[in-house]
Amino acid sequence: MAKTPSASAPDAAPDTPAGPGKNRPTPTRAEREAARKRPLVPDTKEAKKQARQDLAAARDRARIGMANGEEKYLPVRDRGPQRRFVRDYVDAGWHPGEVLMPLMVIAIVLGLVPNQAIAYYGFVGLWIWVLISIGGMIITSRSIKKAAKAKWGDRMEKGLGWYGAMRTVQMRFMRLPKPQVKRGQRPS
């Protein structure tokens, strides 16, 4: 005796969708428009709060990564092995430009003293130190170019001397990315 098709699947309903394709009726135009009108991003207070927290966490990771000198978090001007070499070269030494900002504050305070001689000598001393700092920047720039040329030869990037000279004027604790070497620990 032959089996009938209804005996093989007695509980299967023809209108229940089993997956994508033609196992279900085609949606009407009204159903498709209603499905498109739902918001892609939920507009709730919780979602906005979570987005703010995620953004703050990403900013913190980027700030910490930049301070630690991680390549992917650095701005374009600080990326690359040559820039890292220059940063380490500058951070390994003492430079007269590092104390320029505190001396400017001292000169301003001395300018407020009613005695004109003290104010005058304070500003003259500041300008002398500015000239010493510029001389230190020039010397550092030349030595960076010489060391980079010895290490990389003709593949040396442009602007390494200026990049290093500008870093010498910043106080050590304010430099970004933070110094990765100790003073006296010259890069090879």
LINGI-V221835 format. One line per field, one symbol per residue. phi: phi as a letter, one per 40 degrees, with the letter a starting at -180 (. if undefined). burial: b if it has 16 or more other ideal C-beta (glycine too) atoms within 10 Angstrom, else e. A space follows every 50 residues. Layout:
# LINGI-V221835
phi: ???
burial: ???
This chain:
# LINGI-V221835
phi: .cccccccbccccccccbichccaccccccccccccccccbcbbcccccc ccccccccccccccccccgcdccccdcbchccccccdcccccbcbccccc cccccccccccccccccccccccccccccccccccccccccccccccccc cbgcccccgcccdccccccccdcbcbcddbbccgcccc
burial: eeeeeeeeeeeeeeeeeeeeeeeeeeeeeeeeeeeeeeeeeeeeeeeeee eeeeeeeeeeeeeeebeebeeebbeeebeeebbbbbbbbbbbbebbbbeb eebeeebeebeeeeeeeebeebeeebeebeeebeebbeebbeebbebbee eeeeeeeeebbebbbebbbbeeeebebebeeeeeeebe
